[in-house]
Amino acid sequence: MAETFSLPALKDRMQKSIASLREELAGLRTGRASASLLEPVMVEAYGGRMPLNQVATVTVPEARMLSVQVWDRSLAGAVEKAIRNSGLGLNPAAEGVVIRVPLPELNEERRRDLTKVAHNYAEQARVAVRHIRRDGMDLLKKLEKDGDLSQDDSRKMGDQVQQATDAAVADIDNVLAVKEQEIMQV
């Protein structure tokens, strides 16, 4: 079965990257505690890396506190270490299988740190979009080489892929700008 080129499928993959960025940015805290804050945290468990939500339950008992209930007592230290090393600037305190994560007040320096994290998430999304673009362009080159696509059609479709990529990167920049403004708002 021959491969076919589908611009809507590429655009759909790019939109999924943008949706993933939105989810990651939603986890960045702006004012009050949110269980989604710890979603990007990966824990070394059972010989691999697992999302925190697969080894523990995250709840919000107070506006400035997260509570992480670890299911397996032997993983409490690994969960605490993963939260501390997550780059979110959190300092968890273990009490048996419950790990309390107080959220520090957002000062100017902390706000700048959060914007740096947001920029890292946005750059990851841009890289993902560029990978999708590369996949599309490689497929076009292959189809052209195999004689399934003329050089003119390949170039025209390549331009459409580039336009879709530019639009997706612009969307990523807009999402980042909105989140950055939200974080820096006092």
Beta strands, then each sheet from edge to edge (+ up, - down):
strand 1: 42-45
strand 2: 48-51
strand 3: 56-62
strand 4: 65-70
strand 5: 93-95
strand 6: 98-102
sheet 1: 1+ 2-
sheet 2: 3+ 4- 6+ 5-
end
